[in-house]
Amino acid sequence: MAEPGDIRRRLLGRFREVTAERVERIAAGLLALERGSGPRPEVARELHTLKGEARMMGFPGLSRVAHAAEDLLASLGPSAPGDRLQALLEACDAIPALVDAPPDGGEEGRALAERLQAMVAAIPTSTSTPTSTANEVVHPESFDSGLAPVRPERSEAESKGEAYTQDRLRDATASRSRRAPTPPPSRAAGACAPPALPAPGSAGKGRPNARTRLDLRTPTGSIRVDVDRLDEIAALAGDLLVEGARAKVRARELGVLLGRWGRLADRAAAVAERLRADGGDALADRIEEDVHLLRSDTFRFLRGHVDAVSATHGQFERIAERVGSARLIPLGGILAGFPRAARDLARESGKEVECAVEGGETGVDKAILLALNDPLVHLLRNAIDHGIEPPDERARAGKPRAGRIVIAVRVDGDQLALTVEDDGRGLDHGRIRAAAVERGLVPAAQADGLGERALVELLFRPGFSTRASANELSGRGVGLDVVRRSATDLGGSVVVSSRPGAGTRVTLRVPQSLALMKVLLVRLDDDVYGLPAADVEGVGRVDPAAVTDVAGVRAVRHRDRLVPLVALGPLLGLNGGPRASRPLAAFLAHGADGAAVLVDGLHGEREVAVKRCGAFLDGARFVSGGAALEDGRVALLLSTAAIVRAARNQEPAAIPSASGPRRLRVLLVDDSAIARETEAALLRALGHEVEEACDGEEAWRTLAAGRFDVLATDVQMPVLDGIGLTRRVRASPRLARLPVLVLSSLAAPEERRRGAEAGADAWLVKGELDPEVLRATLDRLCGAER
């Protein structure tokens, strides 16, 4: 039989989590009490339950603090005096730490309990209310410890509460076997947090390990899963999804092969008829019987195989969907502390603010969850400092003295729309113009002509602020540019709308998950690129007669508005643009902006597993990731935000060649399909024409049949490796002067020496490959004089 100490140690982690969640609910209820709409019985019940649980787990110090907080809560009058309520909120901040303190609470626990008790003692008897709340509370499901009670010395009031606690735990234990555990309560109303705003990157502070673990609940209980492990499973699920699609392609190819077999069987049957005509009836019968059986078995196998592949692919899709859903974390993890933080920040600024959270239960990818913390912090600070007016000013304007900030979250397709809205003064266009002129962002002569959209764009400029001097909240010019950069890095957008005197709304739109993404695959020559399907408003042909010029920017009308027109090939430096008289265009939308992007063709819509590009394309403009396709190719995924910005500015190609518009013809040799696709994409982004080979022998045959400006080869390959290929090139009179560039994962000096002895002109390490270094190397090897 387990000892009580062993049980306590086993349950301590669970107790810590339950206490943190309970404290969040207590703090949310206290904030509601301060607004005059608080559920006092619910707060009292949570405190009472916490006191009993602390005693059962052997934390008498924490139990005394909870008991003192109960008494102080009971003493609050209808107006909820601020000093007592503030003391209760500060107790909420301190309680989670008491779980890791000595059982008696240590010096800090004793001091906190004494402070709360002193505040209760200072209240006149006529205004106090009974401290016992046992008659008000119902029996909520709670932490089931399974421990015999630890019985330290306690007051009479504490003893009165113990009988209730024992009964409640017995009820909870008995009912636990009859019903599934209820999901954790929504934290949309707010929660306990340190008085300051959550530090950047501190999502989920109120819940231990909220950033690294997930609670997965079932009808039978819950398990704790490391999020990084779940990320690995999600990546494998994405790979399975691709493999399932490849299996469907192979099934179609098998159908084609068996169709050829069917035609061959028909010819065999015709031969059998001729044999029968020549008197070979027995042989003809055997041939016809064998052909019939083989054809029947073949197509029976094909039908079964196709059905099995389709069923397997469907299962892979469900696995990927379920794993993707499981790795979504409720946004309440970072939103819980914002109502309390907004209240405290507003008090420091001499303002009154009520902050509400809507949709905190909405799930979001862990990576996005962590990336959203800093933008939300900046938006909340801006709303309090720049938006919400002081109470007297609001009263003169006919508004409630307390400002209101609403943080709302909703799912729109596979996008997450997160809105921070205040009912403050709105954007002051005059102050924005003056600040832009003062900071040298806009000439004074042009400032008066700036429209609302241009003024909003100024807010996102790094270093911009309408405040003349910095304070603790703002004025340092760091804020909305961080918000936009964070959203853009996630493939999202930011939109600001405002009404003078009525408030400001900032809406962030980001993907709900980064593991799987629906993309529209477009074709440039024979290469495939992906555009986020959520950003594609439509596709269609562009009539040259419909193209117009607006202030030097080519544009076309789509959905009753003019959008800039740009050809994707020249933008990426891959080709000269579509050659069709009515080229195909994908119409993109990014926030309030959009663009029509000309492509060579479409390759369909897919849900793909997104992969990071790695060192090959790290930092490459327009590229946000990559995805393996069912035909073995790798599609580079493009950033809508970067394309739309380039289209508006009619910017040149991503990586212009430093040596001019000359286009090199490169033979790229690598046995790894993924490495070859990535290297080819990088070379094409530099503006060069690329032909590919999968080993040295194939490359040697290709060199013999054509003319190339440079050979780029891997070293370790089957059949003929890169060193052997280089030796053959140097031994050939026709190819002896062909520049040879080695692209290898090998970096040891002896390997480089082998390459130099074989005749290689340069050696670049794949893991350290940089676009600028590659361009400079090609310029050196294939200068303009060649």
Secondary structure, 3 states (H helix, E strand, C coil): CCCHHHHHHHHHHHHHHHHHHHHHHHHHHHHHHHCCCCCHHHHHHHHHHHHHHHHHCCCHHHHHHHHHHHHHHHHCCCCCCHHHHHHHHHHHHHHHHHCCCCCCCHHHHHHHHHHHHHHHHCCCHHHCCCCCCCCCCCCCCCCCCCCCCCCCCCCHHHHHHHHHHHHHHHHHHHHHCCCCCCCCCCCCCCCCCCCCCCCCCCCCCCCCCCCCEEEEEECCEEEEEEHHHHHHHHHHHHHHHHHHHHHHHHHHHHHHHHHHHHHHHHHHHHHHHHHHHCCCHHHHHHHHHHHHHHHHHHHHHHHHHHHHHHHHHHHHHHHHHHHHHHCEEECHHHHCCHHHHHHHHHHHCCCCEEEEEECCCCEEEHHHHHHHHHHHHHHHHHHHHHHCCCHHHHHHCCCCCCEEEEEEEEEECCEEEEEEEECCCCCCHHHHHHHHHHCCCCCHHHHCCCCHHHHHHHHCCCCCCCCCCCCCCCCCCCCHHHHHHHHHHCCCEEEEEEECCCEEEEEEEEECCCCEEEEEEEEECCEEEEEEHHHEEEEEECCHHHCEEECCEEEEEECCEEEEEEEHHHHHCCCCCCCCCCCEEEEEEECCEEEEEEECEEEEEEEEECECCCCCCCCCCCEEEEEECCCCCEEEEECHHHHHHHHHHCCCCCCCCCCCCCCCEEEEECCCHHHHHHHHHHHHHCCCEEEEECCHHHHHHHHHHCCCCEEEECCCCCCCCHHHHHHHHHHCCCCCCCCEEEEECCCCHHHHHHHHHHCCCEEEEHHHCCHHHHHHHHHHHCCCCC
